Amino acid sequence: MKKTTEPTHWKEATRLAQIGNHQDDQTGAVSTPIYLSTTYAHPKLGQSTGFDYTRTANPTRQVVEQALAQLENGRYGFATSSGMSAIQLVFQLFPSGSRFLVSRDVYGGSYRYFDALTQQGYAQFSYFDTLEELKKTIDADTAAVFLETPTNPLMNELDIFIAAQLAKEHQALLIVDNTFLTPILQKPLTLGADIVVHSATKFLGGHNDLLAGAVITGSDDLGEKLSFALNTTGAVLSPFDSWLLIRGLKTLDLRIKQQEKNAKKLAASLKKEKRIKEIFYPERGSMISLKLQSPEQVPSFLSALKLFTFAESLGGVESLITYPTTQTHADIPKALRESYGLTDDLLRLSIGIEAAEDLIADIQQALEKTAAP
Ligand SMILES: *Cc1c(COP(=O)(O)O)cnc(C)c1O
């Protein structure tokens, strides 16, 4: 990790395409070299090139960490081995016994982690559905608020600006998981959040070939503490994976725009479709959830799809369809899941960069082959 370089007047798409270029004066490498060396020679006793040991800092990782910090309008970026290790890194900031408030409809793995911390007696987690509920429950004992917006998989939007005000009034931190919209569509730090986390496995990497996480903050104090915690516990992104993430980020702006364009077209066509009970799309981003008329239709609908791949994960160039009940959200007890609308007729779509007409046609033909209940 390192402080980012001065912000430039370049537009985001320009900065993304240029990540890592003009950094290696010796060779002029346009693509960032992959520095596999774990250790770096000291010029003299008490001197350092800025790199000593790769857990602390690595030249390839540093390029992607600076890019992540700039992209989220922060000053400190950290690239971790997965989205979950990014979340775990953030929760290392708090003393044991801390109390947290979390948006109800979160990624199942985050729920599982928070539940494990609760079971082990390390921390207490309570959940809120709306900001009104957050306002009623937040108090001086709240260490931090953690939220996803739009939520996963029900796509409820929470106002980050208002949540940040509420957190500040109670000296609590606001942590936002920005995996779904990415900084191209939403910059939580600019809206008042203290820390942003990502599963970079999803849109930031974008090609379903990399497991990675990111943590970004604009605060010197938090930046220092996160840097200490990451160096101490060591869940850093490897040099090769850092390079893959750089490569993915170069096309982030292009991909997000195409994926969102496709999602808007598909959502508009699904809304006219009588064979679909309900559609959840916040009119931005490229994640869409839908409910079939009955859960019995799910197996035949999934088998009939030819273009959409039935798989976990999201955000890549290939369109995927996920069944949260048995996949991403299986760790949330059924009664609890259903109490807030995550029922077993719900499917979640991640829209890729294919031609929208092909995606629409695939859903149509699958609906035709799916027997009515
Ligand atoms: C996938 C995901 C995570 C976890 O990230 P991994 O890279 O799989 O560890 C966290 N939050 C959200 C919103 C996710 O979709």
The ligand as an ORCA input file, in Angstrom:
! r2SCAN-3c Opt
* xyz 0 1
  C     -18.839    -12.455     -3.764
  C     -19.130    -11.382     -2.803
  C     -18.367    -11.240     -1.635
  C     -17.256    -12.208     -1.281
  O     -16.184    -12.123     -2.175
  P     -15.193    -13.334     -2.550
  O     -14.287    -12.706     -3.547
  O     -16.045    -14.436     -3.111
  O     -14.518    -13.748     -1.298
  C     -18.655    -10.181     -0.806
  N     -19.633     -9.305     -1.087
  C     -20.394     -9.414     -2.199
  C     -21.468     -8.420     -2.464
  C     -20.170    -10.460     -3.085
  O     -20.938    -10.578     -4.181
*
